[in-house]
Amino acid sequence: MSALPSDESAALDGILQRHRHDPTRLLQILIDAQDIAGWLPAPVLTRIAAGLDIPRARVEGVAGFYSFLYTRPVGRYRVLFSDNITDRMLGNAELLDALCRKLWIEPGKMSEDGLVSVTTTSCTGLCDQGPAMLVNGQAIGQLNHRRINEIAEMIRQQRPLELWPAEFFQVDDNIRLKGALLGLEMAPGEALKAAIARGPEGWLAEMQASNLRGRGGAGFATAVKWASARNAPGELKVIVCNADEGEPGTFKDRVLLNRYADLVFEGMSLAAWAVGAGEGFVYLRGEYRYLRPQLEAVLACRREAGLLGKNILGQPGFDFDIQIHLGAGAYVCGEESALIESLEGKRGTPRIRPPFPVIKGYLGRPTVVNNVETLAKTCLVALHGGADFAATGTAQSAGTKLISISGDCAMPGIYEYPFGAQISRILEDCGASDTQAIQVGGASGICLASYEFQRRIAYEDVPTAGAFMIFDGTRDLFEVARAFIHFFAHESCGFCTPCRVGTSLLKGFMDKLADGHGAKADLNDIDWIDRLLKNASHCGLGSASPNPVIDTLQKFRPAYERRLVSLDFEPAFDLDAALAEARQLTARNDPGAHLKTHEEEEEK
């Protein structure tokens, strides 16, 4: 503790006090503490452990789990290039190398003077305006060489971010097609008044009539989830908005939070009215931290208007408030039980279910976890009724769906379609041409070939959380799948062996094929690992990780087969070549200094 400078020690004590020395606030404390010096030195971790009266190992375990927490210095400027496949298609690697050359640093390493480090992060949620990056948590999109030159110069000048050009940090919503939700003009509190007039039971009945299903990808009936939490034992109930939009290619939640925050918060209050909850959390992904100030401002306005807090809208006993909880770069926290673990100040490890969160969730309380879009859609039900909402869409998929479109198209952005919309229509609307394939639902979704473009967006046909990545005829679908596997191997939480080892093995086989050592036997091994991941992973994220390979291997097999160099096993590691330096040092190059090949052994 004595190793901490007095000013940093005082700042850390203030952080602990602000968070009430509450161990469940550990992740938030670590995020705030990191803001002091840009990283988390060992004395800081020790002081936090003492201040929370918890083992230091737990503090270090949490700090080591999240990719946006640093236990080693990363420089005054931490530059993270988005490495999603759509950013790669737009040339992010070339721009990253250009910035590193101008700053005289190696990718992934900090400069010798401790000024800057440059590396990659999985996805920044700016797929519609990439290539993109985060600089100390602030998003910058639409990167090009001119902008990279300016960024390099401002870093060399050590110019504070608040003095950088404002247009650098402009994030466009890119709303291309509005429907019932995006076209809704609603005064704050209007939907809440309509729901209160019906009473909790009447409001829940309207939700049941609406057939609204979760927009996060699983498609679970929202009213059933709410009713389960309402009927669960325990008076302290919780509503959680899952804004951890980590799926590559998805950015609809970013737009809803940026432009329609009132709808999202109103939806959380509507859920609280139905369930009888008194506490709400928005779990905001670390990449969207820059949205927090304006979200806090909206929450403050709602409190002032009597839409949050005690006796909401004069309704006795309707007490509900919302706080924002930041994530710190962990894809797995998009899974609801891992998210709850993170809310409790722990590593984001998925729980074994049952019990389900609606019975035993945050701190053991009945907890409803809904997606951002799902909660916003409840305002439509409150205003117009469940039957009106169910009249749009298909029999099993009521209402509209927000689609995040990126990749090879003229107009990437957000589109809202009624469920049942044909994929070919979506391609036409966004200006796509010569489309070879579409990755629907992000990396964990499904890959559709051109012969499937007559299918429809619906839970009974092509379900999706909202991502829609387009690849034209110039793209190599093997490389697309390989990029996704690298993503999954990096983002595995490491809890279960099938996912931790399986994604690493799958990554190794894909790299082996890419490096020119592919053999027919490798395709059989890839198929075996795919099935292992599907059937043995602890959570849904692990079981979905092989989807890109399964689909592309089935539908675009030539992209794999042209990388096969042998029908027999071909090793990826050349041991004889690895001994070249030893031969040079010993001045030997005779046959005895070389490893014999399999063919030479057979001839002998």
C-alpha positions in Angstrom: 0.0 0.0 0.0 2.9 2.4 0.7 4.0 2.0 -2.9 1.0 4.1 -4.1 1.6 7.9 -4.4 -0.5 9.9 -2.0 -2.7 11.4 -4.7 -3.5 8.1 -6.3 -4.1 6.6 -2.9 -6.6 9.3 -2.1 -8.3 8.9 -5.5 -8.6 5.1 -4.9 -10.1 5.6 -1.4 -12.6 7.9 -3.0 -13.6 5.3 -5.6 -14.0 2.6 -2.9 -16.2 5.0 -0.8 -18.3 5.9 -3.8 -19.0 2.3 -4.4 -19.8 1.7 -0.7 -16.9 -0.8 -0.3 -19.3 -3.3 -2.0 -17.6 -6.5 -3.4 -20.4 -6.8 -6.0 -19.1 -3.6 -7.4 -15.6 -5.0 -8.0 -15.7 -4.7 -11.8 -16.9 -1.1 -11.6 -14.2 -0.3 -9.0 -11.5 -1.8 -11.2 -12.7 0.2 -14.2 -12.7 3.4 -12.2 -9.3 2.6 -10.6 -7.7 2.0 -14.0 -8.7 5.5 -15.0 -6.3 6.9 -12.4 -3.1 5.7 -14.1 -4.3 3.9 -17.2 -3.6 0.4 -15.8 -3.9 -1.5 -12.5 -0.5 -1.8 -10.6 -0.2 -4.5 -8.0 -0.5 -2.1 -5.1 -3.9 -0.9 -6.5 -5.1 -4.5 -6.5 -3.9 -5.0 -3.0 -5.6 -1.8 -1.8 -8.9 -2.8 -3.5 -8.8 -6.3 -1.9 -8.2 -4.8 1.5 -10.9 -2.1 1.0 -13.5 -4.8 0.0 -12.3 -7.3 2.6 -12.0 -10.0 -0.1 -9.0 -12.2 -1.1 -6.5 -10.5 -3.4 -6.6 -13.6 -5.6 -10.2 -12.8 -6.4 -9.4 -9.2 -7.4 -6.6 -10.3 -9.6 -8.7 -13.1 -11.1 -11.4 -10.6 -12.1 -8.8 -8.1 -13.4 -7.2 -10.8 -15.5 -10.5 -12.0 -17.1 -11.5 -8.8 -18.9 -9.6 -7.7 -21.9 -10.0 -4.0 -21.2 -8.4 -4.3 -17.8 -4.6 -4.1 -17.8 -2.3 -5.3 -15.1 0.7 -4.0 -17.0 1.3 -0.5 -18.5 -0.2 0.0 -21.9 0.7 3.6 -22.5 -1.0 7.0 -22.1 -2.7 6.3 -25.5 -4.2 2.8 -25.9 -5.2 2.3 -29.5 -7.4 -0.7 -30.4 -8.1 -1.4 -34.0 -11.4 -3.3 -34.6 -10.5 -6.6 -36.1 -13.9 -7.8 -37.2 -14.0 -9.5 -40.7 -15.7 -6.4 -42.2 -12.9 -4.2 -40.9 -10.4 -6.6 -42.4 -12.2 -6.3 -45.7 -11.9 -2.5 -45.6 -8.1 -2.7 -45.0 -7.7 -2.3 -41.2 -4.4 -4.3 -41.2 -2.7 -1.9 -43.6 -3.9 1.1 -41.5 -2.7 -0.5 -38.3 0.8 -1.2 -39.8 0.9 2.4 -41.1 0.1 3.9 -37.7 2.8 1.6 -36.0 5.4 2.7 -38.6 4.7 6.4 -38.0 4.9 5.9 -34.2 8.0 3.7 -34.4 6.4 0.8 -32.4 5.6 -2.8 -32.9 1.9 -4.0 -32.9 1.0 -5.3 -29.4 3.9 -3.6 -27.7 4.1 -0.3 -25.8 6.5 2.4 -27.0 9.8 2.7 -25.0 8.8 6.1 -23.6 5.5 4.6 -22.3 3.4 6.9 -24.5 1.4 4.6 -26.7 0.5 1.0 -27.6 -1.4 -0.2 -30.7 -3.1 -3.6 -31.0 -6.5 -5.1 -32.0 -9.8 -5.8 -30.3 -12.5 -8.2 -31.6 -15.2 -5.8 -32.7 -16.1 -2.1 -31.8 -19.7 -2.2 -33.0 -18.9 0.2 -35.8 -19.2 -2.3 -38.7 -21.3 0.1 -40.7 -18.5 2.8 -40.7 -15.3 0.9 -40.5 -12.4 0.6 -40.4 -12.7 1.7 -36.8 -10.7 2.0 -33.6 -10.9 2.9 -29.9 -8.5 5.4 -28.5 -8.7 5.3 -24.7 -12.3 4.0 -25.0 -13.4 6.7 -27.5 -14.7 5.4 -30.8 -13.3 6.6 -34.2 -14.7 5.3 -37.4 -14.2 5.8 -41.1 -10.4 5.5 -40.9 -8.2 6.2 -43.8 -4.6 7.1 -44.4 -5.1 10.8 -44.0 -6.9 10.3 -40.6 -4.2 7.9 -39.5 -1.5 10.5 -40.3 -3.3 13.1 -38.2 -3.8 10.6 -35.3 -0.1 9.7 -35.3 0.8 13.4 -35.2 -1.5 14.2 -32.3 -0.2 11.2 -30.3 3.4 12.4 -30.9 2.4 15.9 -29.7 0.7 14.3 -26.7 -2.5 16.2 -27.4 -5.3 15.3 -25.0 -8.3 13.6 -26.7 -10.6 16.5 -25.8 -8.5 18.6 -28.2 -8.7 16.2 -31.1 -11.0 17.2 -34.0 -14.6 16.6 -32.9 -15.5 15.0 -36.3 -13.1 12.1 -35.5 -15.5 11.0 -32.7 -18.7 11.4 -34.7 -20.5 8.1 -34.8 -23.4 8.0 -37.3 -26.6 6.1 -36.7 -27.0 5.2 -40.4 -30.7 4.4 -40.1 -31.7 3.5 -43.7 -35.2 2.1 -43.3 -37.6 2.9 -40.5 -40.5 0.7 -39.4 -42.9 0.6 -36.4 -40.1 1.1 -33.8 -37.7 3.4 -35.4 -40.6 5.6 -36.7 -42.2 5.8 -33.3 -42.6 9.3 -31.8 -43.5 8.9 -28.1 -43.3 11.3 -25.3 -41.4 9.9 -22.3 -43.9 8.2 -19.9 -46.6 7.7 -22.5 -46.3 3.9 -22.7 -45.8 3.7 -19.0 -49.1 5.5 -18.3 -50.9 3.1 -20.7 -49.5 0.1 -18.9 -50.3 1.5 -15.4 -53.9 2.1 -16.5 -54.2 -1.6 -17.3 -52.7 -2.8 -14.0 -49.8 -5.3 -13.7 -52.1 -8.3 -14.6 -53.8 -6.5 -17.5 -50.4 -5.3 -18.8 -48.9 -8.8 -18.6 -52.0 -10.1 -20.5 -51.3 -7.6 -23.3 -47.7 -8.8 -23.5 -48.9 -12.4 -23.8 -51.3 -11.4 -26.6 -48.4 -9.6 -28.4 -46.4 -12.8 -28.9 -43.2 -10.7 -28.5 -40.2 -12.9 -28.6 -36.7 -11.9 -27.4 -34.7 -10.0 -30.0 -31.3 -11.2 -28.7 -31.2 -14.3 -30.8 -32.8 -17.1 -28.7 -36.3 -15.9 -29.3 -37.8 -16.8 -25.9 -41.3 -15.5 -25.3 -41.0 -12.3 -23.4 -44.3 -12.6 -21.5 -43.4 -16.1 -20.3 -40.1 -14.8 -18.9 -41.8 -11.9 -17.1 -44.6 -14.1 -15.7 -42.0 -16.6 -14.4 -40.1 -13.9 -12.6 -43.3 -12.4 -11.2 -44.5 -15.7 -9.8 -41.0 -16.7 -8.4 -40.6 -16.5 -4.6 -38.9 -13.5 -3.3 -39.9 -9.8 -3.1 -36.6 -8.3 -4.4 -36.8 -8.7 -8.2 -34.5 -7.3 -10.8 -34.7 -6.2 -14.5 -31.5 -6.3 -16.6 -31.1 -4.8 -20.0 -28.5 -6.8 -21.9 -26.6 -4.1 -23.9 -23.4 -6.3 -24.2 -23.7 -6.3 -28.0 -20.5 -8.3 -28.6 -21.6 -10.3 -31.6 -19.5 -9.3 -34.7 -21.6 -7.5 -37.3 -24.3 -6.3 -34.8 -24.7 -2.6 -34.0 -28.4 -2.1 -33.7 -28.3 -1.7 -29.9 -25.7 1.1 -30.3 -28.2 3.0 -32.4 -31.1 2.4 -30.0 -29.1 3.5 -27.0 -27.8 6.6 -28.9 -31.1 7.8 -30.3 -33.9 6.0 -28.6 -32.6 5.6 -25.0 -36.0 6.8 -23.6 -37.7 3.8 -25.3 -35.2 1.4 -23.8 -35.5 2.8 -20.3 -39.3 3.0 -20.6 -39.3 -0.7 -21.6 -37.3 -1.6 -18.5 -39.9 0.3 -16.4 -42.7 -1.5 -18.2 -41.0 -4.8 -17.3 -40.6 -3.7 -13.7 -44.4 -2.9 -13.6 -45.3 -6.3 -14.8 -42.8 -8.2 -12.6 -42.9 -6.1 -9.5 -39.2 -5.3 -9.7 -37.5 -2.4 -7.8 -34.0 -2.5 -9.3 -32.7 -2.3 -12.8 -29.3 -2.5 -14.5 -28.1 -1.7 -18.0 -25.1 -3.9 -18.7 -23.3 -1.7 -21.2 -20.5 -3.3 -23.2 -17.1 -1.7 -22.7 -16.8 -0.7 -26.3 -19.9 1.6 -25.9 -18.5 3.4 -22.8 -18.5 6.6 -24.7 -22.4 6.5 -24.7 -22.6 6.5 -20.9 -22.6 10.3 -20.2 -25.7 10.8 -22.5 -27.4 7.7 -21.1 -26.9 9.0 -17.5 -28.3 12.4 -18.6 -31.5 10.7 -20.0 -31.8 8.7 -16.7 -31.5 12.0 -14.7 -34.3 13.6 -16.8 -36.6 10.6 -16.2 -36.0 10.8 -12.5 -36.8 14.5 -12.5 -40.0 13.8 -14.5 -41.1 11.2 -11.9 -40.5 8.3 -14.4 -37.9 6.6 -12.1 -37.6 6.5 -8.4 -40.3 6.3 -5.7 -44.0 6.1 -6.6 -43.5 6.4 -10.3 -46.2 8.6 -12.0 -47.9 8.9 -8.6 -48.4 5.1 -8.4 -48.0 4.1 -4.7 -45.5 1.3 -4.3 -44.2 1.5 -7.8 -40.5 2.1 -6.9 -38.0 1.4 -9.6 -34.6 2.8 -10.6 -31.9 2.0 -13.1 -28.1 2.1 -12.9 -25.6 1.5 -15.6 -23.0 -1.2 -15.2 -20.0 -1.2 -17.6 -18.6 -4.3 -19.1 -14.9 -4.5 -19.9 -14.4 -6.5 -23.1 -15.7 -10.0 -22.6 -17.8 -11.5 -25.4 -19.1 -14.3 -23.2 -20.9 -11.8 -21.0 -23.5 -11.6 -23.7 -24.8 -14.9 -22.3 -27.3 -14.0 -19.6 -25.9 -16.0 -16.7 -22.3 -14.9 -17.4 -23.7 -11.3 -17.5 -25.2 -11.8 -14.1 -21.9 -13.1 -12.7 -20.2 -10.0 -14.1 -22.9 -7.8 -12.5 -22.0 -9.4 -9.2 -18.4 -8.4 -9.6 -17.1 -11.7 -10.7 -15.5 -13.3 -13.8 -18.0 -13.7 -16.5 -18.3 -17.5 -16.4 -21.7 -19.0 -17.5 -23.6 -20.7 -14.8 -25.0 -24.2 -14.8 -28.8 -24.0 -15.4 -31.2 -24.7 -13.8 -31.9 -22.7 -11.8 -32.7 -20.1 -14.4 -32.2 -16.4 -13.8 -36.0 -15.8 -13.6 -35.9 -18.0 -10.5 -32.4 -17.3 -9.1 -30.4 -14.6 -10.8 -28.7 -11.5 -9.6 -27.7 -12.0 -5.9 -30.1 -15.0 -5.9 -33.1 -12.8 -6.8 -35.6 -13.5 -9.6 -34.1 -11.6 -12.5 -35.4 -10.8 -16.0 -32.7 -10.3 -18.7 -33.9 -8.8 -21.9 -32.2 -7.5 -25.0 -32.1 -3.7 -25.8 -34.4 -4.1 -28.8 -36.8 -6.4 -26.9 -37.4 -3.8 -24.2 -37.8 -1.0 -26.7 -40.5 -3.0 -28.5 -42.6 -3.3 -25.4 -43.4 0.4 -25.8 -45.3 -0.5 -29.0 -47.3 -3.1 -27.2 -48.2 -0.7 -24.4 -49.3 2.1 -26.8 -51.2 0.0 -29.3 -52.1 -3.2 -27.6 -50.9 -6.8 -28.0 -53.2 -7.7 -30.8 -52.0 -4.8 -33.0 -48.4 -5.8 -32.4 -49.1 -9.5 -33.3 -50.8 -8.5 -36.5 -47.4 -7.7 -38.1 -44.9 -10.4 -39.0 -45.6 -14.2 -39.2 -47.4 -16.7 -37.1 -44.4 -17.5 -35.0 -42.5 -14.2 -35.3 -44.6 -11.2 -34.4 -43.6 -7.6 -35.1 -40.5 -6.2 -36.8 -36.8 -6.9 -36.6 -33.9 -4.5 -36.7 -31.1 -5.7 -39.1 -27.5 -4.5 -38.8 -26.2 -4.6 -42.4 -22.5 -4.4 -43.2 -20.0 -5.8 -45.7 -20.2 -5.7 -49.5 -23.1 -3.3 -50.0 -23.6 0.3 -51.0 -25.6 1.4 -48.0 -24.6 -0.4 -44.7 -26.6 0.6 -41.7 -29.8 -0.2 -39.7 -32.9 -1.5 -41.5 -36.2 -2.4 -39.9 -38.3 -5.1 -41.6 -41.5 -7.0 -40.6 -40.7 -10.6 -39.8 -41.1 -12.6 -43.0 -39.1 -10.3 -45.2 -37.3 -12.1 -47.9 -33.5 -12.0 -47.8 -33.3 -11.1 -51.5 -35.4 -7.9 -50.8 -33.0 -6.9 -48.0 -30.0 -7.4 -50.4 -31.7 -5.2 -53.0 -32.6 -2.5 -50.5 -29.0 -2.1 -49.2 -27.4 -2.1 -52.7 -25.7 -5.5 -52.6 -24.6 -7.1 -55.9 -22.8 -10.2 -56.9 -23.5 -11.6 -53.4 -21.8 -14.9 -52.8 -22.9 -15.4 -49.1 -24.4 -13.8 -46.1 -23.5 -14.4 -42.5 -26.7 -14.0 -40.6 -26.7 -13.6 -36.8 -23.0 -12.8 -36.4 -20.1 -15.2 -36.0 -22.3 -17.6 -34.1 -25.1 -17.5 -36.7 -25.5 -19.2 -40.0 -23.9 -18.7 -43.4 -26.3 -18.6 -46.3 -25.3 -19.3 -49.9 -26.9 -17.6 -52.9 -29.3 -20.4 -53.6 -30.9 -19.7 -50.2 -31.7 -16.0 -50.7 -35.4 -16.7 -51.1 -35.6 -17.6 -47.5 -37.2 -15.2 -45.0 -36.1 -13.6 -41.7 -38.2 -15.3 -39.1 -37.7 -17.7 -36.1 -39.3 -20.5 -38.1 -36.9 -20.0 -41.1 -33.8 -17.8 -40.6 -33.6 -16.6 -37.0 -31.2 -13.8 -36.2 -30.1 -11.5 -33.4 -29.8 -8.8 -36.1 -26.3 -9.1 -37.8 -26.3 -9.3 -41.6 -22.7 -9.5 -43.1 -22.6 -9.6 -46.9 -19.8 -11.1 -48.9 -19.5 -10.7 -52.7 -17.9 -13.0 -55.2 -14.4 -11.7 -54.6 -14.3 -12.9 -51.0 -12.7 -16.1 -49.8 -15.2 -17.8 -47.5 -12.5 -20.0 -46.0 -10.8 -16.8 -44.7 -14.1 -15.5 -43.5 -14.7 -18.7 -41.4 -11.0 -18.6 -40.3 -11.4 -15.1 -39.0 -14.5 -16.1 -37.0 -12.7 -19.1 -35.5 -9.8 -16.8 -34.4 -12.5 -14.6 -32.7 -14.0 -17.6 -30.8 -10.6 -18.9 -29.7 -9.7 -15.5 -28.4 -13.1 -14.9 -26.7 -13.5 -18.3 -25.0 -14.0 -17.8 -21.3 -11.9 -20.9 -20.6 -14.3 -22.5 -18.2 -15.0 -25.7 -20.0 -12.4 -27.9 -21.7 -14.4 -28.6 -25.0 -14.6 -24.9 -25.8 -11.2 -23.8 -24.4 -9.3 -26.6 -26.1 -11.6 -27.2 -29.0 -11.6 -23.6 -30.4 -7.8 -23.6 -30.1 -7.5 -26.8 -32.0 -9.9 -25.6 -34.6 -8.0 -22.4 -35.0 -4.8 -24.5 -35.4 -6.3 -26.6 -38.2 -7.6 -23.6 -40.1 -4.2 -21.9 -39.8 -2.6 -25.1 -41.0 -4.7 -25.1 -44.2 -4.1 -21.4 -44.7 -0.3 -21.9 -44.4 -0.2 -24.5 -47.2 0.0 -27.7 -45.1 -3.5 -29.0 -45.5 -4.3 -32.7 -45.9 -7.5 -34.5 -46.5 -7.3 -36.0 -43.0 -7.5 -32.4 -41.6 -11.0 -32.0 -42.9 -12.1 -35.1 -41.0 -10.4 -33.8 -37.9 -12.2 -30.4 -38.3 -15.5 -32.2 -38.6 -14.8 -34.2 -35.4 -13.9 -31.0 -33.5 -17.0 -29.3 -34.8 -19.2 -32.0 -33.4 -17.4 -32.0 -30.1 -17.9 -28.3 -29.7 -21.5 -28.6 -30.6 -22.4 -31.4 -28.2 -20.0 -30.9 -25.2 -19.6 -27.2 -24.6 -20.9 -25.8 -21.3 -22.9 -22.9 -22.8 -24.5 -21.8 -26.0 -21.7 -19.6 -27.1 -19.3 -22.5 -27.1 -21.7 -24.8 -29.0 -22.2 -22.1 -31.6 -18.5 -21.5 -32.2 -18.1 -24.1 -35.0 -21.1 -22.8 -37.0 -19.0 -20.7 -39.5 -16.8 -23.7 -40.3 -19.7 -26.2 -40.5 -21.7 -24.0 -42.9 -18.8 -23.0 -45.1 -17.4 -26.5 -45.3 -20.8 -27.7 -46.4 -21.7 -25.0 -48.8 -18.3 -23.7 -50.0 -16.2 -26.9 -49.8 -13.9 -26.0 -52.8 -12.6 -23.1 -50.7 -11.2 -25.7 -48.3 -10.2 -28.4 -50.8 -8.0 -26.0 -52.9 -5.8 -25.7 -49.8 -5.2 -29.4 -49.6 -1.6 -30.3 -50.7 -1.6 -34.0 -49.8 -4.0 -36.9 -49.4 -1.9 -38.1 -46.5 -1.1 -36.3 -43.3 1.0 -33.2 -43.8 2.6 -31.8 -40.6 2.2 -28.1 -40.0 5.6 -27.8 -38.3 8.9 -28.4 -40.2 11.3 -29.8 -37.6 14.2 -30.1 -40.0 13.8 -26.4 -41.0 13.7 -25.5 -37.3 17.2 -27.0 -36.9 18.7 -24.8 -39.6 20.1 -22.4 -37.0 21.7 -25.2 -35.1 23.4 -26.5 -38.3 24.7 -23.1 -39.0 26.2 -22.7 -35.5 27.9 -26.0 -35.7 29.0 -25.6 -39.4 27.3 -28.8 -40.4 25.2 -29.5 -43.4 25.9 -33.2 -44.0 23.1 -35.8 -44.3 23.6 -36.7 -40.6 22.6 -33.2 -39.6 19.2 -33.5 -41.3 16.1 -35.4 -40.3 15.3 -38.2 -42.7 11.9 -37.9 -44.4 9.3 -40.6 -44.5 10.1 -41.4 -48.1 13.8 -41.7 -47.4 13.0 -44.1 -44.5 10.9 -46.3 -46.8 13.6 -46.4 -49.5 16.1 -47.5 -46.8 
